[in-house]
Amino acid sequence: MEYYTNNADLGNDGQTSIIKKIKVLVVGGSNQAISIFWGYDFSSSYQSQTVSIPTQAVSEYGIGEYNIAEYATGIILEELTAYGSGSGKVVQTGFEININGSPISFQKIEIQTKTGKLA
């Protein structure tokens, strides 16, 4: 799966900003790597970092035998963080993951920036 956002300004048209963190809240997935991309100022040259969803399993009531399975809430929820670099006025983020039998849903994308110099 590949998903890229539209280009978005970082708050002030005349000021550059630096991405400090990109946080992604995902539901589902297990033992999968997600590549997080970001690029500045309409450039097709992206920077990236790969983060991993740990191996997780959900056991539901009535599925496992007594004293064997652990019971959970029924969903896998994980917050993944990539640490950004570079600077610009406009940013585009992207996400790529190989889905192999473990469905995944992106619930929230949060970009934390630090205000840079005036252009």
Rosetta constraint file for C-alpha pairs under 8 A:
AtomPair CA 1 CA 95 HARMONIC 7.95 0.50
AtomPair CA 1 CA 96 HARMONIC 5.61 0.50
AtomPair CA 1 CA 97 HARMONIC 5.34 0.50
AtomPair CA 1 CA 98 HARMONIC 6.14 0.50
AtomPair CA 1 CA 99 HARMONIC 6.78 0.50
AtomPair CA 2 CA 94 HARMONIC 7.36 0.50
AtomPair CA 2 CA 95 HARMONIC 5.76 0.50
AtomPair CA 2 CA 96 HARMONIC 4.46 0.50
AtomPair CA 2 CA 97 HARMONIC 6.70 0.50
AtomPair CA 3 CA 94 HARMONIC 5.53 0.50
AtomPair CA 3 CA 95 HARMONIC 5.20 0.50
AtomPair CA 3 CA 96 HARMONIC 6.47 0.50
AtomPair CA 4 CA 92 HARMONIC 7.19 0.50
AtomPair CA 4 CA 93 HARMONIC 5.77 0.50
AtomPair CA 4 CA 94 HARMONIC 3.95 0.50
AtomPair CA 4 CA 95 HARMONIC 6.27 0.50
AtomPair CA 5 CA 92 HARMONIC 5.85 0.50
AtomPair CA 5 CA 93 HARMONIC 5.55 0.50
AtomPair CA 5 CA 94 HARMONIC 6.13 0.50
AtomPair CA 6 CA 92 HARMONIC 5.97 0.50
AtomPair CA 6 CA 93 HARMONIC 7.78 0.50
AtomPair CA 7 CA 42 HARMONIC 7.06 0.50
AtomPair CA 7 CA 90 HARMONIC 6.24 0.50
AtomPair CA 7 CA 91 HARMONIC 5.46 0.50
AtomPair CA 7 CA 92 HARMONIC 4.62 0.50
AtomPair CA 7 CA 93 HARMONIC 7.91 0.50
AtomPair CA 8 CA 90 HARMONIC 5.41 0.50
AtomPair CA 8 CA 91 HARMONIC 5.52 0.50
AtomPair CA 8 CA 92 HARMONIC 6.49 0.50
AtomPair CA 9 CA 13 HARMONIC 6.87 0.50
AtomPair CA 9 CA 89 HARMONIC 5.95 0.50
AtomPair CA 9 CA 90 HARMONIC 4.27 0.50
AtomPair CA 9 CA 91 HARMONIC 6.35 0.50
AtomPair CA 10 CA 16 HARMONIC 7.89 0.50
AtomPair CA 10 CA 17 HARMONIC 6.61 0.50
AtomPair CA 10 CA 89 HARMONIC 6.10 0.50
AtomPair CA 10 CA 90 HARMONIC 5.97 0.50
AtomPair CA 10 CA 91 HARMONIC 7.12 0.50
AtomPair CA 10 CA 113 HARMONIC 7.76 0.50
AtomPair CA 12 CA 16 HARMONIC 7.84 0.50
AtomPair CA 12 CA 89 HARMONIC 7.58 0.50
AtomPair CA 13 CA 89 HARMONIC 6.47 0.50
AtomPair CA 14 CA 89 HARMONIC 7.40 0.50
AtomPair CA 14 CA 118 HARMONIC 5.96 0.50
AtomPair CA 14 CA 119 HARMONIC 5.39 0.50
AtomPair CA 15 CA 89 HARMONIC 6.26 0.50
AtomPair CA 15 CA 115 HARMONIC 7.43 0.50
AtomPair CA 15 CA 116 HARMONIC 6.47 0.50
AtomPair CA 15 CA 117 HARMONIC 5.84 0.50
AtomPair CA 15 CA 118 HARMONIC 4.34 0.50
AtomPair CA 15 CA 119 HARMONIC 5.32 0.50
AtomPair CA 16 CA 87 HARMONIC 6.26 0.50
AtomPair CA 16 CA 88 HARMONIC 4.80 0.50
AtomPair CA 16 CA 89 HARMONIC 4.62 0.50
AtomPair CA 16 CA 115 HARMONIC 6.66 0.50
AtomPair CA 16 CA 116 HARMONIC 5.05 0.50
AtomPair CA 16 CA 117 HARMONIC 5.80 0.50
AtomPair CA 16 CA 118 HARMONIC 6.43 0.50
AtomPair CA 16 CA 119 HARMONIC 6.68 0.50
AtomPair CA 17 CA 87 HARMONIC 5.40 0.50
AtomPair CA 17 CA 88 HARMONIC 5.57 0.50
AtomPair CA 17 CA 89 HARMONIC 6.13 0.50
AtomPair CA 17 CA 113 HARMONIC 6.34 0.50
AtomPair CA 17 CA 114 HARMONIC 5.66 0.50
AtomPair CA 17 CA 115 HARMONIC 4.58 0.50
AtomPair CA 17 CA 116 HARMONIC 4.66 0.50
AtomPair CA 17 CA 117 HARMONIC 7.55 0.50
AtomPair CA 18 CA 84 HARMONIC 7.69 0.50
AtomPair CA 18 CA 85 HARMONIC 6.65 0.50
AtomPair CA 18 CA 86 HARMONIC 6.03 0.50
AtomPair CA 18 CA 87 HARMONIC 4.48 0.50
AtomPair CA 18 CA 88 HARMONIC 6.81 0.50
AtomPair CA 18 CA 113 HARMONIC 5.38 0.50
AtomPair CA 18 CA 114 HARMONIC 5.14 0.50
AtomPair CA 18 CA 115 HARMONIC 6.44 0.50
AtomPair CA 18 CA 116 HARMONIC 6.48 0.50
AtomPair CA 19 CA 83 HARMONIC 7.67 0.50
AtomPair CA 19 CA 84 HARMONIC 4.97 0.50
AtomPair CA 19 CA 85 HARMONIC 5.93 0.50
AtomPair CA 19 CA 86 HARMONIC 7.05 0.50
AtomPair CA 19 CA 87 HARMONIC 6.88 0.50
AtomPair CA 19 CA 111 HARMONIC 7.01 0.50
AtomPair CA 19 CA 112 HARMONIC 6.02 0.50
AtomPair CA 19 CA 113 HARMONIC 4.35 0.50
AtomPair CA 19 CA 114 HARMONIC 6.42 0.50
AtomPair CA 20 CA 83 HARMONIC 5.72 0.50
AtomPair CA 20 CA 84 HARMONIC 4.98 0.50
AtomPair CA 20 CA 85 HARMONIC 6.76 0.50
AtomPair CA 20 CA 111 HARMONIC 7.78 0.50
AtomPair CA 20 CA 112 HARMONIC 5.59 0.50
AtomPair CA 20 CA 113 HARMONIC 5.20 0.50
AtomPair CA 20 CA 114 HARMONIC 6.61 0.50
AtomPair CA 21 CA 81 HARMONIC 6.62 0.50
AtomPair CA 21 CA 82 HARMONIC 5.69 0.50
AtomPair CA 21 CA 83 HARMONIC 4.51 0.50
AtomPair CA 21 CA 84 HARMONIC 5.41 0.50
AtomPair CA 21 CA 111 HARMONIC 5.98 0.50
AtomPair CA 21 CA 112 HARMONIC 5.12 0.50
AtomPair CA 21 CA 113 HARMONIC 7.05 0.50
AtomPair CA 22 CA 81 HARMONIC 5.72 0.50
AtomPair CA 22 CA 82 HARMONIC 5.17 0.50
AtomPair CA 22 CA 83 HARMONIC 6.33 0.50
AtomPair CA 22 CA 84 HARMONIC 6.82 0.50
AtomPair CA 22 CA 109 HARMONIC 7.21 0.50
AtomPair CA 22 CA 110 HARMONIC 5.74 0.50
AtomPair CA 22 CA 111 HARMONIC 4.64 0.50
AtomPair CA 22 CA 112 HARMONIC 6.32 0.50
AtomPair CA 23 CA 79 HARMONIC 6.70 0.50
AtomPair CA 23 CA 80 HARMONIC 5.63 0.50
AtomPair CA 23 CA 81 HARMONIC 4.50 0.50
AtomPair CA 23 CA 82 HARMONIC 6.48 0.50
AtomPair CA 23 CA 108 HARMONIC 7.93 0.50
AtomPair CA 23 CA 109 HARMONIC 5.85 0.50
AtomPair CA 23 CA 110 HARMONIC 5.02 0.50
AtomPair CA 23 CA 111 HARMONIC 6.45 0.50
AtomPair CA 24 CA 79 HARMONIC 5.65 0.50
AtomPair CA 24 CA 80 HARMONIC 5.22 0.50
AtomPair CA 24 CA 81 HARMONIC 6.47 0.50
AtomPair CA 24 CA 106 HARMONIC 7.02 0.50
AtomPair CA 24 CA 107 HARMONIC 7.54 0.50
AtomPair CA 24 CA 108 HARMONIC 5.71 0.50
AtomPair CA 24 CA 109 HARMONIC 4.72 0.50
AtomPair CA 24 CA 110 HARMONIC 6.43 0.50
AtomPair CA 25 CA 77 HARMONIC 7.23 0.50
AtomPair CA 25 CA 78 HARMONIC 5.83 0.50
AtomPair CA 25 CA 79 HARMONIC 4.42 0.50
AtomPair CA 25 CA 80 HARMONIC 6.39 0.50
AtomPair CA 25 CA 106 HARMONIC 6.07 0.50
AtomPair CA 25 CA 107 HARMONIC 5.43 0.50
AtomPair CA 25 CA 108 HARMONIC 5.02 0.50
AtomPair CA 25 CA 109 HARMONIC 6.61 0.50
AtomPair CA 26 CA 77 HARMONIC 5.89 0.50
AtomPair CA 26 CA 78 HARMONIC 5.44 0.50
AtomPair CA 26 CA 79 HARMONIC 6.34 0.50
AtomPair CA 26 CA 80 HARMONIC 7.74 0.50
AtomPair CA 26 CA 104 HARMONIC 6.73 0.50
AtomPair CA 26 CA 105 HARMONIC 5.52 0.50
AtomPair CA 26 CA 106 HARMONIC 4.62 0.50
AtomPair CA 26 CA 107 HARMONIC 5.62 0.50
AtomPair CA 26 CA 108 HARMONIC 7.33 0.50
AtomPair CA 27 CA 75 HARMONIC 7.00 0.50
AtomPair CA 27 CA 76 HARMONIC 5.49 0.50
AtomPair CA 27 CA 77 HARMONIC 4.65 0.50
AtomPair CA 27 CA 78 HARMONIC 6.52 0.50
AtomPair CA 27 CA 104 HARMONIC 5.71 0.50
AtomPair CA 27 CA 105 HARMONIC 5.11 0.50
AtomPair CA 27 CA 106 HARMONIC 6.55 0.50
AtomPair CA 27 CA 107 HARMONIC 6.99 0.50
AtomPair CA 28 CA 75 HARMONIC 6.80 0.50
AtomPair CA 28 CA 76 HARMONIC 4.99 0.50
AtomPair CA 28 CA 77 HARMONIC 6.47 0.50
AtomPair CA 28 CA 102 HARMONIC 6.83 0.50
AtomPair CA 28 CA 103 HARMONIC 5.87 0.50
AtomPair CA 28 CA 104 HARMONIC 4.52 0.50
AtomPair CA 28 CA 105 HARMONIC 6.44 0.50
AtomPair CA 29 CA 53 HARMONIC 6.72 0.50
AtomPair CA 29 CA 56 HARMONIC 7.85 0.50
AtomPair CA 29 CA 76 HARMONIC 7.40 0.50
AtomPair CA 29 CA 102 HARMONIC 5.01 0.50
AtomPair CA 29 CA 103 HARMONIC 5.83 0.50
AtomPair CA 29 CA 104 HARMONIC 5.13 0.50
AtomPair CA 30 CA 53 HARMONIC 5.74 0.50
AtomPair CA 30 CA 54 HARMONIC 5.84 0.50
AtomPair CA 30 CA 55 HARMONIC 4.67 0.50
AtomPair CA 30 CA 56 HARMONIC 5.27 0.50
AtomPair CA 30 CA 57 HARMONIC 7.49 0.50
AtomPair CA 30 CA 102 HARMONIC 6.58 0.50
AtomPair CA 31 CA 52 HARMONIC 6.79 0.50
AtomPair CA 31 CA 53 HARMONIC 5.31 0.50
AtomPair CA 31 CA 54 HARMONIC 4.87 0.50
AtomPair CA 31 CA 55 HARMONIC 4.29 0.50
AtomPair CA 31 CA 56 HARMONIC 7.21 0.50
AtomPair CA 32 CA 52 HARMONIC 5.65 0.50
AtomPair CA 32 CA 53 HARMONIC 5.26 0.50
AtomPair CA 32 CA 54 HARMONIC 7.17 0.50
AtomPair CA 32 CA 55 HARMONIC 7.88 0.50
AtomPair CA 32 CA 97 HARMONIC 7.48 0.50
AtomPair CA 32 CA 98 HARMONIC 7.37 0.50
AtomPair CA 32 CA 99 HARMONIC 7.93 0.50
AtomPair CA 33 CA 50 HARMONIC 6.40 0.50
AtomPair CA 33 CA 51 HARMONIC 5.67 0.50
AtomPair CA 33 CA 52 HARMONIC 4.26 0.50
AtomPair CA 33 CA 53 HARMONIC 6.21 0.50
AtomPair CA 33 CA 97 HARMONIC 6.38 0.50
AtomPair CA 33 CA 98 HARMONIC 7.56 0.50
AtomPair CA 34 CA 50 HARMONIC 5.56 0.50
AtomPair CA 34 CA 51 HARMONIC 5.40 0.50
AtomPair CA 34 CA 52 HARMONIC 6.01 0.50
AtomPair CA 34 CA 53 HARMONIC 7.62 0.50
AtomPair CA 34 CA 95 HARMONIC 6.74 0.50
AtomPair CA 34 CA 96 HARMONIC 5.79 0.50
AtomPair CA 34 CA 97 HARMONIC 4.84 0.50
AtomPair CA 34 CA 98 HARMONIC 7.80 0.50
AtomPair CA 35 CA 48 HARMONIC 6.65 0.50
AtomPair CA 35 CA 49 HARMONIC 5.78 0.50
AtomPair CA 35 CA 50 HARMONIC 4.26 0.50
AtomPair CA 35 CA 51 HARMONIC 6.43 0.50
AtomPair CA 35 CA 95 HARMONIC 5.69 0.50
AtomPair CA 35 CA 96 HARMONIC 5.16 0.50
AtomPair CA 35 CA 97 HARMONIC 6.48 0.50
AtomPair CA 36 CA 48 HARMONIC 5.44 0.50
AtomPair CA 36 CA 49 HARMONIC 5.43 0.50
AtomPair CA 36 CA 50 HARMONIC 6.08 0.50
AtomPair CA 36 CA 51 HARMONIC 7.62 0.50
AtomPair CA 36 CA 82 HARMONIC 7.08 0.50
AtomPair CA 36 CA 93 HARMONIC 7.28 0.50
AtomPair CA 36 CA 94 HARMONIC 5.81 0.50
AtomPair CA 36 CA 95 HARMONIC 4.79 0.50
AtomPair CA 36 CA 96 HARMONIC 6.74 0.50
AtomPair CA 37 CA 46 HARMONIC 5.99 0.50
AtomPair CA 37 CA 47 HARMONIC 5.62 0.50
AtomPair CA 37 CA 48 HARMONIC 4.30 0.50
AtomPair CA 37 CA 49 HARMONIC 6.73 0.50
AtomPair CA 37 CA 93 HARMONIC 5.42 0.50
AtomPair CA 37 CA 94 HARMONIC 4.75 0.50
AtomPair CA 37 CA 95 HARMONIC 6.17 0.50
AtomPair CA 38 CA 46 HARMONIC 5.39 0.50
AtomPair CA 38 CA 47 HARMONIC 5.47 0.50
AtomPair CA 38 CA 48 HARMONIC 6.35 0.50
AtomPair CA 38 CA 84 HARMONIC 7.80 0.50
AtomPair CA 38 CA 91 HARMONIC 6.72 0.50
AtomPair CA 38 CA 92 HARMONIC 5.54 0.50
AtomPair CA 38 CA 93 HARMONIC 4.32 0.50
AtomPair CA 38 CA 94 HARMONIC 6.25 0.50
AtomPair CA 39 CA 43 HARMONIC 6.22 0.50
AtomPair CA 39 CA 44 HARMONIC 6.93 0.50
AtomPair CA 39 CA 45 HARMONIC 6.27 0.50
AtomPair CA 39 CA 46 HARMONIC 4.53 0.50
AtomPair CA 39 CA 47 HARMONIC 6.24 0.50
AtomPair CA 39 CA 91 HARMONIC 5.61 0.50
AtomPair CA 39 CA 92 HARMONIC 5.34 0.50
AtomPair CA 39 CA 93 HARMONIC 6.58 0.50
AtomPair CA 40 CA 46 HARMONIC 7.81 0.50
AtomPair CA 40 CA 86 HARMONIC 7.93 0.50
AtomPair CA 40 CA 87 HARMONIC 6.79 0.50
AtomPair CA 40 CA 88 HARMONIC 5.21 0.50
AtomPair CA 40 CA 89 HARMONIC 6.96 0.50
AtomPair CA 40 CA 90 HARMONIC 5.50 0.50
AtomPair CA 40 CA 91 HARMONIC 4.52 0.50
AtomPair CA 40 CA 92 HARMONIC 6.48 0.50
AtomPair CA 41 CA 88 HARMONIC 5.93 0.50
AtomPair CA 41 CA 89 HARMONIC 6.09 0.50
AtomPair CA 41 CA 90 HARMONIC 4.77 0.50
AtomPair CA 41 CA 91 HARMONIC 6.13 0.50
AtomPair CA 42 CA 90 HARMONIC 7.10 0.50
AtomPair CA 42 CA 91 HARMONIC 7.39 0.50
AtomPair CA 42 CA 92 HARMONIC 7.58 0.50
AtomPair CA 47 CA 85 HARMONIC 7.80 0.50
AtomPair CA 49 CA 82 HARMONIC 6.23 0.50
AtomPair CA 49 CA 83 HARMONIC 7.64 0.50
AtomPair CA 50 CA 82 HARMONIC 7.59 0.50
AtomPair CA 51 CA 80 HARMONIC 6.81 0.50
AtomPair CA 51 CA 81 HARMONIC 7.26 0.50
AtomPair CA 51 CA 82 HARMONIC 6.90 0.50
AtomPair CA 52 CA 80 HARMONIC 7.67 0.50
AtomPair CA 53 CA 78 HARMONIC 7.28 0.50
AtomPair CA 53 CA 80 HARMONIC 7.53 0.50
AtomPair CA 56 CA 76 HARMONIC 7.28 0.50
AtomPair CA 57 CA 76 HARMONIC 7.81 0.50
AtomPair CA 58 CA 71 HARMONIC 7.23 0.50
AtomPair CA 58 CA 72 HARMONIC 6.02 0.50
AtomPair CA 58 CA 73 HARMONIC 7.77 0.50
AtomPair CA 58 CA 74 HARMONIC 5.87 0.50
AtomPair CA 58 CA 75 HARMONIC 6.80 0.50
AtomPair CA 58 CA 76 HARMONIC 7.18 0.50
AtomPair CA 59 CA 63 HARMONIC 6.92 0.50
AtomPair CA 59 CA 64 HARMONIC 7.10 0.50
AtomPair CA 59 CA 69 HARMONIC 6.30 0.50
AtomPair CA 59 CA 70 HARMONIC 6.03 0.50
AtomPair CA 59 CA 71 HARMONIC 5.18 0.50
AtomPair CA 59 CA 72 HARMONIC 6.06 0.50
AtomPair CA 59 CA 74 HARMONIC 7.01 0.50
AtomPair CA 60 CA 64 HARMONIC 7.50 0.50
AtomPair CA 60 CA 71 HARMONIC 5.74 0.50
AtomPair CA 60 CA 72 HARMONIC 6.62 0.50
AtomPair CA 60 CA 73 HARMONIC 7.78 0.50
AtomPair CA 60 CA 74 HARMONIC 6.24 0.50
AtomPair CA 61 CA 71 HARMONIC 6.49 0.50
AtomPair CA 64 CA 68 HARMONIC 6.52 0.50
AtomPair CA 64 CA 69 HARMONIC 5.16 0.50
AtomPair CA 65 CA 69 HARMONIC 6.39 0.50
AtomPair CA 87 CA 116 HARMONIC 7.95 0.50
AtomPair CA 99 CA 103 HARMONIC 6.64 0.50
AtomPair CA 99 CA 104 HARMONIC 7.67 0.50
